[in-house]
């Protein structure tokens, strides 16, 4: 009766009810998040970025020379593709397990980084080769006609022209690696997966939802950033489009 | 070694194996049922196609464990959660390849089909889809392999599957159990890859295969 006479109070009570029941279910405990953001969330986020950037860096150092070799000596391209394709097919959780129990690595960031590098190789090498293949033969002829040596052609002409395709490979590899690194937390590699696994263990949704949302955002931001870089690196395609 | 082999003889192994395949197969099936009609629907419009591809790319960026966990509050623990999350993961690769596959069909080929008096529907089912089939199946293959891998993580949302053994192996620090689980998943993924690669070849129209050979 009272509440009917006084609608604002009723609404307030209703809102309070809603809020409290929400809090009972405890999906997101904003207070906890605010208190622990700097201490728990940011380190996990930075560790995640660290794992992915290191892995992609190592993958780049391996796949650029290997890709150049594959583009030159075609006969090794198929075996390289089959081997890296094999790594790519093995589910990541199984890969971590095999690296630890069969190869004998101890848990921590090392097996995680090795697995992440192995996953990146297929895409990266394939894109290096595709990128080098996409350089028109006339362009190489012109460079040779200008008196450039093979090495100068490779570093001054072929690789710069192949760069957008290589960056496209890095984009796919980076997004893949960010997703797989989440699982790396299970073998103590740290990163955003820590929040997810901790949250599941403690049945604390705030933790695992934060981890999952941040991992998703990180992957999407990385994807969009690489798209931007790809576009910046190939101004000629924009110019060509503008011309037609 | 004996302990390792015993894992495969455990009574729950078969049921977990079946659950793993069941979730994977249903997810890919639902993925196809959602993605292919959308790909056909957006086929006529440039901007809708671009939008579909961009959404597909965003969807592909979502980490599988994150998606499984985000379905938690909605579905709770168990099979439904895993199936729904994994179906969402199955859609993007099929959608992207479906859109790209249908759109890369040579416009002159479509003109020729129109000139022969085929209706829009006949062109779609008789010309466009068969020519796009290898690319569409490549998308389904990518999706299937990814789904088999993701279902391994279903153990964390209490849906069972072969990931159970990996987790049990880690918890009991048993090499035999962990490796049995990991190898079972790895072999399942590789078999999936091989089967779908075969389907991809099988669904390539004869004419395209001949053309590819001549091209070489």
Interface residues (C-beta under 8 A of the other chain):
Chain A: X25 X27 X86 X89 X90 X91 X92 X93 X94 X95 X97 X98 X100 X101 X102 X175 X178 X179 X180 X182 X183 X186 X193 X196 X197 X199 X200 X205 X208 X209 X211 X212 X213 X215 X216 X219 X220 X222 X223
Chain B: X57 X58 X60 X61 X62 X63 X64 X65 X66 X67 X69 X70 X72 X73 X145 X148 X149 X150 X152 X153 X156 X163 X166 X169 X170 X175 X178 X179 X181 X182 X183 X185 X186 X189 X190 X193
